[in-house]
Amino acid sequence: MPSLNTVFLLICSILMAHLIVPPFLILIVTPLYIYKNIITFLSKWKVGFYAPLSVGDCIHVLDDIHGRPKSSLTFVAYFKGSYPVEGFVYRLKRLISMHRKTGYYKLICTTTRWMCVYFWKRCEDFDVLDHVTVNEESDPDKISSFLNGQIDRAYPVGKPLWDIVLLPNYVLTTSAIVARMHHSVGDGLSFIAFVRDMCDENPASVSTVIHAGLAGAVRRIILDRGGTPTGDIAATYVLPKLNHPGTLSNNAFCISLTTPMSGDDGIKRVTRISQQLNRIFSFAPIASTLHFNILGLLLGAHMDTKVLSNLFTFVHSNMVFIGEPLKLFGSTLDRMVATAGLIRKSNPLFVLTTSYNGKLNLQLVGDKAVFPDQESLFRVARYVEDEFEKLDGQSDAEMASQNLIATLV
């Protein structure tokens, strides 16, 4: 027989699930959610207002920020070499100046309460130099004592909730950087992202570099054929499926990726493509992929053939395998190459890149009307390799002839 405590807990659970939680969600949580969204919409007309504080931010907003904060975080990054203080401040200013793209708007904002909702509001007299100081101390014991005093130190009134102390003479590791911020501004992963962005002057993903190399190769093909590559071209980029089960499944999510053609500056091309890829998981691009599902629904129900217009210059799909090399009965898998069919009458070029075990395999499928022989496709691959060498100084991808497949359709 169950004990009295077990029966009591069971009865309480039933009452909680059926009599307390539903009314609480309907009468309290839902109205608060609707009210906050209405105020957030109206805040668009408030000068200097940014996003409302998230639920995670609000957990810490009632802290004694200007007295003795309890939700303050202090991080130290140690460097084996020295860094120029002026250069660090300049890069920090540039990172903050691009806050609308990088998401660092909290670094220039303070919290304010309007209509019972907390918002991030721009600090009118914000200056980076007010938040960056230099400590020339080199004694590890004195620095340790200094760091311990930073944890619960008060934040100035009316200023953003963060500060940075530069330690250019830290003898144990040559130099260090101390960053302190309130927990409402960010967490540990935020600090890692901040250090990454500060260390990487031109951050770009592998997919960005690959696509930029393809764009540079297409530009050179246009030049070879006497064309003038100005403006931008539209390329189809196949998005990875967010909920791919890892088994047999189809991915038909693609977006239009604007690919710049003007100029021979590969770094600018990487920057523009990187900015687009950083925004592909926002609402608009994700919503735009719904037309693929709608098209599939129409084709499956009412049409016998799939008809697509000539919309894009080329299609790019990138497959990445992350992990240790695979083995089959003790035999190591050396490389993987995939071949895709050309989407007829829609794109003259289909590019499929496969990354595995430190190797990049490039597979091209071209329309005979544009690429009359295999040599013309191999020329595109060589141009891609040349673009990588221009971007990195040397090619980091193995793309020998045995890793290239050119198919004419």
C-alpha positions as CSV (number, residue, x, y, z in Angstrom):
1,M,0.0,0.0,0.0
2,P,1.2,3.5,-0.8
3,S,2.2,5.6,2.2
4,L,0.2,8.6,3.3
5,N,2.9,11.0,2.0
6,T,2.7,9.4,-1.4
7,V,-1.1,9.7,-1.5
8,F,-0.8,13.3,-0.3
9,L,1.7,14.2,-3.0
10,L,-0.4,12.6,-5.7
11,I,-3.5,14.5,-4.7
12,C,-1.5,17.8,-4.6
13,S,-0.1,17.1,-8.1
14,I,-3.6,16.5,-9.5
15,L,-4.9,19.7,-7.9
16,M,-1.9,21.7,-9.1
17,A,-2.2,20.4,-12.7
18,H,-5.9,20.8,-13.1
19,L,-7.0,23.6,-10.7
20,I,-4.0,25.9,-10.2
21,V,-1.8,25.8,-13.3
22,P,-4.4,26.3,-16.0
23,P,-6.1,29.4,-14.3
24,F,-2.6,30.8,-13.6
25,L,-1.6,30.5,-17.3
26,I,-4.9,31.9,-18.6
27,L,-5.5,34.7,-16.1
28,I,-2.0,35.9,-15.3
29,V,0.7,34.7,-17.7
30,T,-1.3,35.1,-21.0
31,P,-2.5,38.7,-20.2
32,L,1.1,39.7,-19.1
33,Y,2.5,38.3,-22.4
34,I,-0.1,40.1,-24.5
35,Y,0.5,43.4,-22.6
36,K,4.3,43.2,-22.9
37,N,4.0,42.6,-26.7
38,I,1.7,45.6,-27.0
39,I,4.0,47.9,-25.1
40,T,7.0,46.5,-27.1
41,F,5.2,47.4,-30.3
42,L,4.4,51.0,-29.0
43,S,8.1,51.4,-27.9
44,K,9.2,51.7,-31.6
45,W,8.1,55.3,-31.4
46,K,10.2,56.0,-28.3
47,V,13.5,57.7,-29.0
48,G,16.5,55.7,-27.9
49,F,14.6,52.6,-27.0
50,Y,16.0,49.2,-28.1
51,A,14.7,45.8,-27.3
52,P,12.8,45.0,-24.1
53,L,14.6,43.0,-21.5
54,S,14.3,39.3,-22.0
55,V,13.0,37.0,-19.2
56,G,16.6,36.0,-18.4
57,D,17.5,39.7,-18.2
58,C,14.6,40.5,-15.8
59,I,15.8,37.8,-13.4
60,H,18.7,40.1,-12.5
61,V,17.2,43.6,-13.1
62,L,16.1,44.0,-9.4
63,D,19.7,43.6,-8.2
64,D,21.4,46.4,-6.2
65,I,23.2,47.5,-9.3
66,H,24.4,50.9,-8.0
67,G,25.1,49.7,-4.4
68,R,26.5,46.2,-4.0
69,P,25.5,44.0,-7.0
70,K,25.2,40.3,-6.4
71,S,24.7,39.4,-10.1
72,S,27.9,40.8,-11.5
73,L,30.3,38.6,-13.5
74,T,34.1,39.1,-13.8
75,F,36.1,37.4,-16.5
76,V,39.9,37.4,-17.1
77,A,41.5,36.6,-20.5
78,Y,45.2,35.8,-20.3
79,F,47.5,36.3,-23.3
80,K,51.0,34.9,-23.8
81,G,52.0,38.0,-25.8
82,S,51.4,41.8,-25.5
83,Y,48.8,43.8,-27.3
84,P,48.6,47.6,-28.1
85,V,46.2,49.4,-25.9
86,E,45.3,51.9,-28.6
87,G,44.6,49.0,-31.0
88,F,42.3,47.3,-28.5
89,V,40.3,50.4,-27.8
90,Y,40.0,51.1,-31.6
91,R,38.7,47.5,-32.2
92,L,36.3,47.8,-29.3
93,K,34.9,51.1,-30.6
94,R,34.4,49.5,-34.1
95,L,32.7,46.5,-32.6
96,I,30.3,48.7,-30.6
97,S,29.7,51.0,-33.6
98,M,28.3,48.0,-35.5
99,H,26.0,47.1,-32.6
100,R,22.9,46.8,-34.8
101,K,24.6,44.1,-36.8
102,T,26.6,42.4,-34.1
103,G,24.0,42.6,-31.3
104,Y,26.2,44.5,-28.8
105,Y,23.6,47.2,-28.3
106,K,23.5,46.4,-24.5
107,L,27.0,47.9,-24.3
108,I,25.7,51.4,-25.0
109,C,22.4,51.1,-23.1
110,T,21.1,51.4,-19.6
111,T,17.9,49.9,-18.3
112,T,14.7,51.9,-18.0
113,R,11.1,51.1,-17.0
114,W,8.3,52.4,-19.2
115,M,4.6,51.3,-18.8
116,C,5.7,48.6,-16.3
117,V,8.0,47.0,-18.9
118,Y,11.8,47.2,-18.7
119,F,13.7,48.3,-21.9
120,W,17.3,48.9,-23.0
121,K,17.7,52.6,-23.6
122,R,20.6,54.2,-25.3
123,C,22.9,56.2,-22.9
124,E,22.9,59.7,-24.2
125,D,26.5,60.5,-23.1
126,F,28.1,57.1,-23.8
127,D,31.9,57.1,-24.3
128,V,33.9,53.9,-24.6
129,L,36.8,55.5,-22.7
130,D,34.6,55.8,-19.6
131,H,34.5,52.0,-19.4
132,V,38.1,51.2,-20.3
133,T,41.0,51.7,-17.8
134,V,44.6,50.6,-17.9
135,N,46.3,49.1,-14.8
136,E,50.1,49.1,-15.1
137,E,50.5,46.8,-12.1
138,S,52.7,43.7,-12.6
139,D,52.7,42.1,-9.1
140,P,50.4,39.0,-9.2
141,D,49.4,39.4,-5.6
142,K,48.3,43.0,-6.0
143,I,46.4,42.1,-9.2
144,S,44.7,39.2,-7.5
145,S,43.5,41.6,-4.7
146,F,42.4,44.1,-7.3
147,L,40.3,41.4,-9.1
148,N,38.6,40.3,-6.0
149,G,37.4,43.8,-5.4
150,Q,35.8,44.0,-8.8
151,I,33.1,41.4,-8.2
152,D,30.7,43.4,-6.0
153,R,31.8,47.0,-7.0
154,A,28.9,49.3,-7.7
155,Y,28.2,50.5,-11.3
156,P,27.9,54.2,-12.0
157,V,24.4,55.7,-12.2
158,G,23.2,56.3,-15.7
159,K,26.0,54.3,-17.4
160,P,26.0,50.9,-19.2
161,L,26.6,48.0,-16.9
162,W,30.1,46.9,-17.9
163,D,33.8,47.9,-17.7
164,I,37.1,46.6,-18.9
165,V,40.5,46.8,-17.2
166,L,43.6,46.2,-19.4
167,L,46.6,44.6,-17.7
168,P,49.5,45.0,-20.2
169,N,52.2,44.1,-17.7
170,Y,50.9,41.0,-16.1
171,V,54.1,39.0,-15.6
172,L,52.7,35.5,-15.3
173,T,51.3,35.5,-18.9
174,T,52.7,38.8,-20.3
175,S,49.3,40.5,-20.5
176,A,45.6,40.1,-19.5
177,I,42.2,41.7,-20.0
178,V,39.6,41.9,-17.2
179,A,36.0,42.3,-18.3
180,R,33.2,42.9,-15.8
181,M,29.5,43.1,-16.6
182,H,26.2,42.7,-14.9
183,H,24.4,39.4,-15.5
184,S,21.5,41.3,-17.2
185,V,24.0,42.3,-20.0
186,G,25.2,38.8,-20.7
187,D,26.5,35.4,-19.3
188,G,29.6,33.3,-19.7
189,L,28.9,32.4,-23.3
190,S,28.4,36.1,-24.1
191,F,31.9,36.7,-22.8
192,I,33.4,34.0,-25.0
193,A,31.6,35.4,-28.0
194,F,32.9,38.9,-27.1
195,V,36.5,37.6,-26.9
196,R,36.1,35.8,-30.2
197,D,34.8,38.9,-32.0
198,M,37.6,41.0,-30.5
199,C,40.3,38.5,-31.5
200,D,39.0,37.9,-35.0
201,E,39.3,41.1,-36.9
202,N,37.3,39.7,-39.9
203,P,35.1,36.9,-38.6
204,A,33.8,34.6,-41.2
205,S,32.6,31.0,-41.2
206,V,33.9,28.3,-43.4
207,S,30.7,28.4,-45.4
208,T,31.2,32.1,-46.0
209,V,34.8,31.6,-47.3
210,I,33.7,28.8,-49.6
211,H,30.8,30.8,-51.1
212,A,33.1,33.8,-51.5
213,G,35.5,31.6,-53.4
214,L,32.7,30.4,-55.7
215,A,31.6,34.0,-56.2
216,G,35.2,35.1,-57.2
217,A,35.4,32.1,-59.6
218,V,32.1,33.0,-61.3
219,R,33.4,36.6,-61.6
220,R,36.5,35.4,-63.4
221,I,34.5,33.2,-65.7
222,I,32.4,36.2,-66.7
223,L,35.6,38.2,-67.4
224,D,37.0,35.3,-69.5
225,R,34.0,35.5,-71.7
226,G,34.2,39.2,-72.2
227,G,31.5,40.2,-69.8
228,T,31.5,43.0,-67.3
229,P,30.8,41.7,-63.8
230,T,29.2,44.6,-62.1
231,G,26.6,44.7,-59.4
232,D,25.3,41.5,-57.7
233,I,24.1,38.1,-58.8
234,A,21.6,35.9,-57.1
235,A,22.7,32.5,-55.9
236,T,20.6,29.7,-54.3
237,Y,22.1,28.6,-50.9
238,V,20.7,25.4,-49.4
239,L,20.2,25.8,-45.7
240,P,21.0,22.9,-43.3
241,K,17.8,21.4,-41.9
242,L,17.5,22.5,-38.3
243,N,15.6,19.4,-37.2
244,H,17.3,16.8,-39.4
245,P,16.8,13.4,-37.7
246,G,20.1,12.0,-39.0
247,T,18.3,9.4,-41.0
248,L,16.7,9.4,-44.5
249,S,15.2,12.8,-44.8
250,N,14.8,15.5,-47.4
251,N,15.9,19.1,-47.1
252,A,14.3,21.6,-49.5
253,F,15.0,24.8,-47.6
254,C,16.9,27.3,-49.8
255,I,17.4,31.1,-49.7
256,S,18.5,33.6,-52.3
257,L,22.0,34.8,-51.4
258,T,23.1,38.1,-52.9
259,T,26.6,37.5,-54.2
260,P,28.7,40.6,-55.0
261,M,30.5,40.7,-58.3
262,S,31.9,44.3,-58.5
263,G,35.6,44.7,-57.7
264,D,38.4,42.2,-57.0
265,D,38.5,42.7,-53.2
266,G,37.9,39.2,-51.8
267,I,37.7,40.5,-48.2
268,K,34.8,42.8,-48.9
269,R,33.1,40.0,-50.7
270,V,33.6,37.7,-47.6
271,T,32.3,40.5,-45.4
272,R,29.1,41.0,-47.4
273,I,28.3,37.3,-47.6
274,S,29.1,36.8,-43.9
275,Q,26.6,39.6,-43.0
276,Q,23.9,37.8,-44.9
277,L,24.6,34.3,-43.5
278,N,24.6,35.8,-40.0
279,R,21.0,36.9,-40.6
280,I,19.7,33.8,-42.3
281,F,18.1,32.4,-39.1
282,S,16.1,35.5,-38.5
283,F,12.4,35.6,-39.1
284,A,12.3,36.9,-42.7
285,P,14.6,34.3,-44.3
286,I,13.1,31.4,-42.4
287,A,9.6,32.6,-43.4
288,S,10.7,32.9,-47.0
289,T,11.5,29.1,-47.1
290,L,7.8,28.3,-46.6
291,H,7.2,28.8,-50.3
292,F,9.2,25.5,-50.9
293,N,6.7,23.6,-48.7
294,I,3.8,25.4,-50.5
295,L,5.3,24.5,-53.9
296,G,5.8,20.9,-52.8
297,L,2.2,20.8,-51.7
298,L,0.9,22.1,-55.0
299,L,3.1,19.9,-57.1
300,G,2.2,16.8,-55.1
301,A,-1.5,17.4,-55.3
302,H,-2.2,19.0,-58.7
303,M,0.8,18.8,-61.1
304,D,2.7,15.9,-62.8
305,T,6.0,17.7,-63.5
306,K,8.1,20.1,-61.6
307,V,8.6,23.5,-63.3
308,L,11.0,26.1,-62.1
309,S,12.0,29.3,-63.9
310,N,15.5,30.5,-64.5
311,L,16.0,32.4,-61.3
312,F,19.6,32.1,-60.1
313,T,23.1,32.0,-61.5
314,F,24.1,28.9,-59.5
315,V,23.1,26.7,-56.6
316,H,25.4,26.1,-53.7
317,S,25.0,23.3,-51.2
318,N,27.5,22.6,-48.5
319,M,27.8,19.4,-46.5
320,V,30.1,19.3,-43.4
321,F,31.1,16.2,-41.4
322,I,32.5,17.0,-38.0
323,G,34.2,14.3,-35.9
324,E,36.8,11.7,-36.1
325,P,37.4,9.9,-39.4
326,L,35.0,7.0,-40.0
327,K,36.1,3.4,-40.1
328,L,34.6,0.3,-41.6
329,F,36.0,-3.0,-40.3
330,G,39.1,-1.1,-39.4
331,S,39.5,0.6,-42.8
332,T,39.5,4.4,-42.5
333,L,37.2,6.3,-44.8
334,D,39.5,8.6,-46.8
335,R,37.1,11.0,-48.4
336,M,33.4,11.4,-49.4
337,V,32.2,12.8,-52.7
338,A,28.6,13.5,-53.6
339,T,27.1,14.1,-57.0
340,A,23.9,16.0,-57.5
341,G,21.7,16.4,-60.5
342,L,21.4,19.8,-62.2
343,I,18.1,21.5,-61.8
344,R,17.3,21.8,-65.5
345,K,16.3,25.1,-67.0
346,S,16.7,26.8,-63.6
347,N,20.4,27.1,-63.0
348,P,23.4,26.7,-65.3
349,L,25.7,25.5,-62.5
350,F,25.2,23.4,-59.4
351,V,28.0,23.4,-56.8
352,L,28.2,20.8,-54.0
353,T,31.0,21.1,-51.5
354,T,31.7,18.3,-49.0
355,S,34.0,18.8,-46.0
356,Y,35.4,15.7,-44.4
357,N,38.6,14.8,-42.5
358,G,40.2,18.1,-43.3
359,K,39.5,17.9,-47.0
360,L,37.2,19.9,-49.1
361,N,35.7,18.1,-52.1
362,L,34.2,20.3,-54.8
363,Q,31.7,18.8,-57.2
364,L,30.4,20.8,-60.2
365,V,27.5,20.0,-62.4
366,G,27.1,22.3,-65.5
367,D,24.7,22.9,-68.3
368,K,26.3,22.1,-71.7
369,A,24.8,25.3,-73.1
370,V,27.1,27.3,-70.7
371,F,30.0,24.8,-70.2
372,P,30.6,22.9,-73.4
373,D,33.3,20.5,-72.0
374,Q,34.7,19.3,-68.7
375,E,37.7,21.6,-69.0
376,S,35.5,24.6,-68.7
377,L,34.2,23.2,-65.4
378,F,37.6,22.4,-64.2
379,R,38.6,25.9,-64.9
380,V,35.9,27.1,-62.4
381,A,37.4,24.7,-59.8
382,R,40.9,26.1,-60.3
383,Y,39.5,29.6,-60.0
384,V,37.9,28.7,-56.7
385,E,41.3,27.4,-55.4
386,D,43.0,30.6,-56.6
387,E,40.4,32.6,-54.7
388,F,41.1,30.7,-51.5
389,E,44.9,31.4,-51.9
390,K,44.1,35.1,-52.3
391,L,42.0,35.2,-49.2
392,D,44.3,33.1,-46.9
393,G,47.7,33.5,-48.6
394,Q,47.7,29.8,-49.1
395,S,45.1,27.2,-49.7
396,D,43.9,25.4,-46.6
397,A,41.7,23.0,-48.6
398,E,42.9,20.0,-50.4
399,M,41.4,20.2,-53.9
400,A,43.7,18.1,-56.0
401,S,42.3,16.8,-59.3
402,Q,41.2,13.6,-57.7
403,N,38.9,15.5,-55.4
404,L,37.1,17.4,-58.2
405,I,34.2,16.0,-60.2
406,A,32.9,17.8,-63.3
407,T,29.7,16.6,-64.8
408,L,27.9,18.0,-67.9
409,V,24.1,17.7,-68.2
